[in-house]
Amino acid sequence: MSELFCSVERIVFRNEDNGFAVVDVKAGKQKTRAVGLMPDVRAGMSLVLRGAFEVNGRFGEQFSVKDYEAAEPTDEQSMEDFLGSGVIAGIGPKTAAAIVLKFGAETFEVIENEPEKLAQIAGIGKKKLAGIIASYREHKEITDTVLHFVRLGVGRAAAMRLYKNYGAEAPAVVNEDPYRLVREVEGIDFKTADLIAQRLGLAQNDEKRIGAGVLYILSRAVLDGNTCLPREEALEKARALLDVMGEEIEDAAFYLELGGGLQREKLRGGGEAWFLSPMYLAEKSVANGLARLRRAALKPVRADAGRLVSAMEAKKNIKLSEEQKSAIKNSLSSGVFVITGGPGTGKTTIIKAVADILSSCEFELAIAAPTGRAAKRITETTAYEAKTIHRLLEYSADPDGERMYFGRDSMNPLEIDALVVDEASMIDVLLMAALVDALPSGVRLIIVGDADQLPPVGPGNVLRDILASESVDFARLTEIYRQAGESLIVTNAHRIDRGEMPVTNAADGNFFLYKKNDEDSACKTIIELCAERLPAYLGIEGSAVLMDIQVVTPVKNRRLGTISLNEELQAALNPPASEKKERPHGRRVFREGDKVMQIKNDYSLSWVDTRTLEKGEGVFNGDIGFIQTIDEDDGIVSVLYDGSRLARYDADGLENIELAYAITVHKSQGSEYPCVVMPMMFVPPMLATRNLLYTAVTRGKELVVLVGSEERLRVMVENTGTENRCSALAAFLNAPDAEADPFGL
């Protein structure tokens, strides 16, 4: 590892969330670029960088920083450079030169201990002096606070987050209770807090430590999609994390329960579950809300359900199957009804028929889906407007865009008679709880989805749990209709769901497997398919290629993960050109014309509809758009979503988008694309599952192309392993009286 003594000339880029920075530095007469985690580095600082010079394929030679420390400038030129860099508000290059000329080697001694002497410099009056003093003290606070935590073994990025949260009080706050950081500071996990606590001398069996460890275990479970953990599993994980006795963990859980942070419940059927309180309240709310809707008196339709279905068939000149008619009639007569089935089984036909009938009965009907893409597809296929669930519930955000609130709830319910919710497999328990809470008694709730799809990204397993409980009436569609049955995509989806190998490469088919035995040749084939063969086969060019062809892959990393594939697909489909502006961001480069995806809900991000000039807020995880313009002066990147919503991203906002030429299968849920391309090579066993493959191929509307090994395809078809989530909704729904006593105690 080499050491580089340098001064910072310019901050080229910094990710304020994780501290990664690109900086231009000067070491003697040599100028170079340094990259690494440098959250508190500012222009003008003197540093000792530790690391090594490396050659980046795109940016050339750079110094890769592994560690660093600030060094107070010692010579007068370094002092002048530091003060003139702008790091101290109110001091520019000319003022810096005058200060150093006046005070020489005593400059920093004067600024820190006798700052009033700065008033001797021409141009520094009382107001400016006050600003200089405040700015210098803030700089000193940051430096001292970060150094304090670095000495405790905390990484610099984490130390900077502590300062941002608590300011100069950070050391005192942490001394009082280091474990509060896990709850209050994003990016600080239990292990970091525990390390600080140990350095501060906190006992291993301190009740604060054990309680924080239990909450951390349950929080990690939620991130994995669970709403709770069995008591035995929670105890085992806590023992492994904390190295304390089970009795001490039980005691901590008891006090957490008294404080309201944790819920422990014995579920009907045996066993105790431990919940974070928000998860417990959400599942209980869903169970009670569905029970309320099932019991409520319904607004009557104008005729017998069977007669309404027959009249609708005659009016629309369509012929429904007995399976479809039964589902529609039950939807009309139930407070809550679930319709599930695979592709080609007529779910959309049923939604449209139900909407036709309820509209003819003058019902106030709403149709919703979890994502904008899914809502847009329903609107296009049924001719009825569909909204996202968030929009239906009239979401709003706090100023930082991190927290969301719904304008519709039990105190201000939706003014509707019926609600159809599609793509229900994607709905997590928190969103479902908010939705059910906003439905007044008497509303018909019709839930539609494919239970064999991947579970939602968020916690819970709402659709599967409702079906598993058998407490809610449902229809499972199995009949594949003629037109859909002519598509190998539909046929193969059902074959995969049954554990059978798909039929590939059939003459005049739309489901292909390009056999490749290694990742490099598979990657090369994917690039060729997307750039040349498929556009020619589909008869498309230009922007249609990016819109109609979507690569989906199980993983982000590895040779055939999204990160690597996006770099290569960007180079092939949207190469650099003199007329295309670019915006480097960390190790990525965004380019005009790029296909990008929002990867984090931002409820306050403003957009304008380019067709109507309507303004709105909110861009959501999974939204796909295209970069329209990049302003080279201010670095603003403008992205067009849904063909009309134009959002603008500054440097901080760019952290929330990534290239989307290739996306994960999980991110593709709720979408359909004319053509789907998927690598079929080794992935971790937990991802090489039948339902992930099933979800991927059902994203394709006209063409599915797999590239890779037939043996890997067979492994995925035969792997029935699913994401076994721990949730209690089914148990709550199965209680004899869900609303009064969901636990059967």
Residue pairs with C-beta under 8 A, 6 or more apart in sequence:
1 50
1 51
1 52
1 66
2 50
2 51
2 52
2 53
3 48
3 49
3 50
4 25
4 27
4 32
4 34
4 47
4 48
4 49
4 50
4 51
4 63
5 27
5 46
5 47
5 48
5 71
6 25
6 26
6 27
6 32
6 34
6 46
6 47
6 49
7 25
7 26
7 44
7 45
7 46
7 47
7 73
7 78
7 81
7 82
8 23
8 24
8 25
8 41
8 42
8 43
8 44
8 45
8 46
8 47
8 85
9 23
9 24
9 25
9 26
9 31
9 43
9 85
10 23
10 24
10 43
11 21
11 22
11 23
11 41
11 42
11 43
12 21
12 22
12 23
12 24
12 33
13 21
13 22
13 584
13 585
13 586
13 651
14 20
14 21
14 22
14 38
14 39
15 21
15 586
15 655
16 39
16 652
17 186
17 187
17 655
18 37
18 39
18 157
18 187
19 37
19 38
19 39
19 156
19 157
19 160
20 35
20 36
20 37
20 38
20 586
21 35
21 36
21 37
21 38
21 39
21 41
22 33
22 34
22 35
22 584
22 586
23 33
23 34
23 35
23 38
23 41
24 31
24 32
24 33
24 34
25 31
25 32
25 33
25 34
25 47
25 49
25 63
32 53
32 61
32 62
32 63
33 59
33 61
33 62
33 63
34 49
34 51
34 62
34 63
34 64
34 65
35 62
35 63
35 64
35 65
36 51
36 64
36 65
36 66
36 68
37 65
37 155
37 156
37 157
38 65
38 68
38 156
39 146
39 156
39 157
39 159
39 160
39 161
40 70
40 142
40 143
40 146
40 156
40 159
40 160
41 47
41 68
42 85
42 87
42 139
43 85
43 86
43 87
44 81
44 82
44 83
44 84
44 85
44 86
44 87
45 70
45 82
45 85
45 87
46 70
46 71
46 72
46 73
46 78
46 82
47 68
47 69
47 70
47 71
48 68
48 69
48 71
49 63
49 65
49 67
49 68
50 65
50 66
50 67
50 68
51 63
51 64
51 65
51 66
51 67
52 63
52 64
52 66
53 61
53 62
53 63
53 64
54 61
54 62
54 63
54 64
55 61
55 62
56 62
58 589
70 143
70 147
72 108
73 79
73 81
73 82
73 108
76 100
76 104
76 105
76 107
79 96
79 100
79 107
79 108
80 93
80 96
80 97
80 100
81 96
82 96
83 91
83 95
83 96
83 99
83 100
83 107
84 91
84 92
84 93
84 94
84 95
84 96
84 97
86 92
87 139
88 132
88 135
88 136
88 139
89 131
89 132
89 134
89 135
90 124
90 128
90 131
90 132
90 135
91 99
91 132
95 121
95 123
95 124
98 121
98 122
98 123
99 107
99 111
99 118
99 121
100 107
102 120
102 121
103 109
103 110
103 117
110 117
110 118
111 118
111 132
111 136
112 136
112 140
115 129
115 132
115 133
115 136
116 129
118 124
118 129
118 132
119 125
119 126
119 129
124 132
141 163
141 167
141 168
142 160
142 163
145 159
145 162
145 163
145 167
145 168
145 170
145 171
146 156
146 159
146 160
146 163
148 159
148 170
148 171
149 158
149 159
149 162
149 170
149 171
149 174
149 196
150 156
150 159
152 195
152 196
152 199
152 200
153 195
153 196
153 199
154 162
154 192
154 195
154 196
155 192
157 187
158 187
158 188
158 192
161 185
161 186
161 187
161 188
162 170
162 174
162 181
162 185
162 188
163 170
165 184
165 185
166 173
166 174
173 180
174 181
174 196
174 200
175 200
177 208
178 193
178 194
178 196
178 197
178 200
178 202
179 190
179 193
179 194
179 197
179 208
179 209
179 211
179 212
181 188
181 192
181 193
181 196
182 188
182 189
182 190
182 193
182 212
182 215
182 216
182 219
183 215
189 216
190 212
190 213
190 216
190 241
193 212
194 209
194 213
197 206
197 209
202 208
202 209
203 209
204 242
204 243
204 244
205 244
205 245
205 248
207 251
207 252
207 255
209 242
210 238
210 242
210 244
210 248
210 249
210 251
210 252
211 252
211 255
211 256
211 261
213 238
213 241
213 242
213 249
213 252
214 234
214 238
214 249
214 252
214 253
214 256
214 262
214 274
215 256
215 261
215 262
215 276
216 241
217 229
217 234
217 237
217 238
217 241
218 228
218 229
218 234
218 262
218 274
218 275
218 276
218 279
219 276
221 228
221 229
221 726
222 276
222 279
222 459
224 725
225 455
225 456
225 457
225 458
225 459
225 460
225 461
225 723
225 725
226 459
226 725
226 726
226 727
227 275
227 279
227 280
227 282
227 283
227 429
227 459
227 460
227 725
227 726
227 727
227 728
227 729
228 273
228 274
228 275
228 279
228 280
228 283
228 726
228 727
228 728
229 237
229 273
229 274
229 726
230 271
230 272
230 273
230 274
230 726
231 264
231 271
231 272
231 273
231 274
233 726
234 253
234 274
235 246
235 249
235 250
238 244
238 249
239 245
239 246
239 249
242 249
253 262
253 264
253 274
256 262
257 263
257 264
260 277
261 276
261 277
262 274
262 275
262 276
262 277
263 274
263 275
263 276
263 277
263 280
264 272
264 273
264 274
264 275
265 272
265 273
265 275
265 280
265 728
265 743
266 272
266 743
266 745
267 273
267 728
267 731
267 743
267 744
268 731
268 734
268 735
268 743
268 744
269 731
273 726
273 728
275 283
275 728
278 430
279 429
279 459
279 460
281 433
282 429
282 430
282 432
282 433
282 460
283 429
283 433
283 460
283 727
283 728
283 729
283 732
284 732
284 742
285 433
285 436
285 437
286 429
286 432
286 433
286 436
286 462
286 729
286 732
287 729
287 732
287 733
287 735
287 738
287 742
288 738
288 739
288 742
289 433
289 436
289 437
289 439
290 336
290 436
290 445
290 466
290 472
290 733
290 738
291 733
291 737
291 738
291 739
292 441
292 739
293 335
293 336
293 436
293 439
293 441
293 443
293 445
294 334
294 335
294 336
294 472
295 335
295 739
296 335
296 441
296 442
296 443
297 441
297 442
298 333
298 335
298 442
298 444
299 363
299 417
299 442
301 308
301 332
301 357
301 358
301 361
301 363
302 308
302 361
303 311
305 328
305 329
305 332
305 333
306 325
306 329
308 332
308 357
308 360
308 361
309 320
309 325
309 328
309 329
309 353
309 357
312 353
312 356
312 357
312 360
313 319
313 320
315 356
316 353
316 356
320 328
320 349
320 353
321 346
321 479
321 481
323 346
323 475
323 477
323 478
323 479
324 346
324 349
324 350
324 353
324 477
326 475
327 337
327 339
327 350
327 475
327 477
328 350
328 353
328 354
328 357
330 337
330 473
330 475
331 337
331 339
331 350
331 354
331 444
331 446
332 354
332 357
332 358
332 444
334 444
334 473
335 443
335 444
335 445
336 444
336 445
336 447
336 472
336 473
337 444
337 445
337 446
337 447
337 472
337 473
337 474
337 475
338 424
338 446
338 447
338 448
338 449
338 463
338 466
338 467
338 472
338 473
338 474
338 475
339 347
339 350
339 446
339 447
339 448
339 449
339 474
339 475
339 477
340 448
340 449
340 450
340 451
340 463
340 467
340 474
340 475
340 476
340 477
341 347
341 450
341 475
341 476
341 477
341 478
342 450
342 452
342 477
342 490
342 493
342 494
342 497
342 698
343 450
343 484
343 489
343 490
343 493
343 494
343 698
344 480
344 481
344 484
344 485
344 487
344 490
344 493
344 494
345 477
345 478
345 479
345 480
345 481
345 484
346 477
346 479
346 481
347 422
347 448
347 450
347 477
348 378
348 381
348 382
350 448
351 367
351 378
351 382
351 420
351 422
351 448
352 381
352 382
352 383
352 384
354 420
354 446
355 365
355 367
355 382
355 384
355 420
358 365
358 417
358 418
358 444
359 365
359 384
363 417
363 418
364 415
364 416
364 417
364 418
365 384
365 416
365 417
365 418
365 419
365 420
366 387
366 392
366 414
366 416
366 418
366 419
366 420
367 375
367 378
367 382
367 384
367 385
367 386
367 387
367 419
367 420
367 421
367 422
368 375
368 386
368 387
368 388
368 389
368 392
368 419
368 420
368 421
368 422
368 435
369 375
369 377
369 378
369 386
369 387
369 388
369 389
369 421
369 422
369 423
369 670
370 388
370 389
370 423
370 424
370 426
370 427
370 431
370 456
370 670
371 388
371 423
371 426
371 620
371 622
371 623
371 669
371 670
371 671
372 388
372 620
372 623
372 641
372 642
373 622
373 623
373 624
373 670
373 671
374 386
374 422
374 423
374 426
374 670
374 671
375 386
375 387
375 388
376 386
376 642
377 671
377 672
378 384
378 386
378 422
379 385
379 386
386 422
388 620
389 421
389 427
389 431
389 434
389 435
390 404
390 406
390 618
390 620
392 408
392 414
392 435
393 406
393 407
393 408
393 409
393 414
393 434
393 435
393 438
394 406
394 407
394 408
395 404
395 405
395 406
395 407
395 603
395 618
396 404
396 405
396 406
396 407
396 603
396 617
397 403
397 404
397 405
397 603
397 604
397 617
397 618
398 405
398 604
399 604
400 604
401 602
401 603
401 604
401 605
402 603
403 603
404 601
404 603
406 434
406 438
408 414
408 438
409 434
409 437
409 438
410 437
410 438
412 438
413 438
413 439
413 440
414 438
414 439
414 440
414 443
416 439
416 443
417 442
417 443
417 444
418 443
418 444
418 445
418 446
419 439
419 443
419 444
419 445
419 446
420 446
420 448
421 427
421 435
421 445
421 446
421 447
421 448
422 448
422 449
423 448
423 449
423 669
423 670
424 447
424 448
424 449
424 462
424 463
425 449
425 450
425 451
425 453
425 454
425 455
425 456
425 463
425 464
425 669
426 449
426 453
426 456
426 457
426 669
426 670
427 435
427 456
427 462
427 463
428 456
428 457
428 458
428 459
428 460
428 462
429 458
429 459
429 460
429 462
429 727
429 729
430 458
430 459
430 460
431 458
432 460
432 462
436 445
439 445
447 463
447 466
449 463
450 698
451 463
451 464
451 467
452 497
452 691
452 694
453 669
453 691
453 694
453 695
453 698
454 665
454 666
454 669
454 691
454 692
454 695
454 723
455 461
455 464
455 722
455 723
455 725
456 462
457 621
457 666
457 669
459 725
459 727
460 725
460 727
460 729
461 725
461 727
461 729
462 729
465 727
465 729
465 730
465 733
466 472
466 474
466 729
466 730
466 733
467 474
468 730
469 729
469 730
469 731
469 733
469 734
470 734
471 733
471 734
471 738
472 733
480 490
480 491
480 494
484 490
485 491
487 510
488 502
488 503
488 506
488 509
488 510
488 511
489 510
489 511
489 697
489 698
489 700
489 701
489 702
489 703
489 704
491 503
492 502
492 503
492 504
492 511
492 697
492 704
493 694
493 697
493 698
495 501
495 502
495 503
496 502
496 690
496 693
496 694
496 697
496 717
497 690
497 694
499 690
499 717
499 718
499 720
500 717
501 713
501 714
501 717
502 511
502 697
502 713
502 717
503 509
503 511
504 511
504 512
504 513
504 706
505 512
505 513
510 700
510 702
510 703
510 704
511 697
511 703
511 704
512 703
512 704
512 705
512 706
513 680
513 705
513 706
513 707
513 708
513 710
513 713
514 522
514 525
514 529
514 705
514 706
514 707
514 708
515 708
515 709
515 710
516 522
516 525
516 681
516 707
516 708
516 709
517 709
519 558
519 559
519 560
519 679
519 681
520 559
522 560
522 679
522 680
522 681
522 707
522 708
523 559
523 560
523 564
523 565
523 568
523 679
525 707
526 551
526 560
526 565
526 569
526 677
526 679
526 707
527 568
527 569
527 572
529 677
529 705
529 707
530 545
530 549
530 551
530 569
530 572
530 573
530 661
530 677
531 572
531 573
534 545
534 549
534 675
534 677
534 703
534 705
535 541
535 545
535 549
537 703
538 548
538 549
538 674
538 675
538 702
538 703
540 548
543 626
545 573
546 573
546 574
546 595
546 626
546 661
548 673
548 674
548 675
549 673
549 674
549 675
549 677
550 663
550 668
550 671
550 673
550 675
550 676
550 677
550 699
551 565
551 569
551 661
551 662
551 663
551 676
551 677
551 678
551 679
552 662
552 663
552 664
552 665
552 668
552 676
552 677
552 678
552 696
552 699
553 560
553 561
553 562
553 565
553 662
553 663
553 664
553 665
553 678
553 679
554 664
554 665
554 683
554 687
554 688
554 692
554 696
555 561
555 562
555 664
555 683
555 684
555 687
556 562
556 563
556 664
557 563
557 564
558 564
558 683
559 681
560 679
560 681
560 708
561 662
562 658
562 659
562 662
562 663
562 664
565 661
565 662
565 679
566 658
566 659
566 660
566 661
566 662
567 659
569 659
569 661
569 662
570 591
570 594
570 659
570 661
573 661
574 580
574 591
574 593
574 594
574 595
576 582
576 591
580 591
580 592
580 593
581 591
581 592
581 629
581 630
581 631
581 632
582 589
582 590
582 591
582 592
582 630
583 589
583 590
583 591
583 630
583 635
583 637
583 654
584 590
585 651
585 654
585 655
588 658
588 659
590 596
590 627
590 630
590 637
590 654
590 657
590 659
591 627
591 630
592 627
592 628
592 629
592 630
593 626
593 627
594 626
594 627
594 659
595 624
595 625
595 626
595 659
595 660
595 661
596 624
596 625
596 626
596 627
596 639
596 657
596 658
596 659
596 660
597 622
597 623
597 624
597 625
597 657
597 658
597 659
597 660
597 663
597 667
598 619
598 620
598 621
598 622
598 623
598 624
598 625
598 641
598 656
598 657
599 621
599 622
599 656
599 657
599 658
599 667
600 621
600 656
601 618
601 619
601 620
601 621
602 618
602 619
602 620
602 653
602 656
603 617
603 618
604 617
604 618
605 617
605 618
605 619
605 647
605 653
606 615
606 616
606 617
606 647
606 648
607 615
607 616
607 617
607 618
607 619
607 641
607 645
607 646
607 647
608 614
608 615
608 616
608 645
608 646
609 615
609 616
609 644
609 645
609 646
610 640
610 644
610 645
610 646
611 644
612 644
616 645
619 641
619 645
619 647
622 667
622 669
622 670
622 671
623 641
623 642
624 641
624 660
624 663
624 671
625 639
625 640
625 641
625 642
625 645
625 647
626 639
626 640
627 637
627 638
627 639
628 638
628 639
628 640
628 646
629 637
629 638
630 636
630 637
630 638
631 637
631 638
634 650
635 650
635 651
636 648
636 649
636 650
637 648
637 649
637 653
637 654
637 657
638 646
638 647
638 648
638 649
639 646
639 647
639 648
639 649
639 657
640 646
641 647
649 656
649 657
665 678
665 692
665 695
665 696
665 699
668 676
668 695
668 696
668 699
669 695
671 699
672 699
672 700
672 701
673 699
673 700
673 701
674 700
674 701
674 702
674 703
675 700
675 701
675 702
675 703
675 704
675 705
676 696
676 697
676 699
676 700
676 703
676 704
676 705
677 705
677 706
677 707
678 696
678 697
678 704
678 705
678 706
678 707
679 706
679 707
679 708
680 706
680 707
680 708
680 709
680 710
680 712
680 713
680 716
681 708
681 709
681 712
682 688
682 712
685 719
685 721
686 721
686 723
688 712
688 715
688 716
688 719
689 716
689 719
689 720
689 721
689 722
690 716
690 717
690 718
690 719
690 720
690 721
690 722
691 722
692 716
693 713
693 716
693 717
697 704
706 713
731 742
732 738
732 742
732 743
735 741
735 742
735 743
735 744
736 744
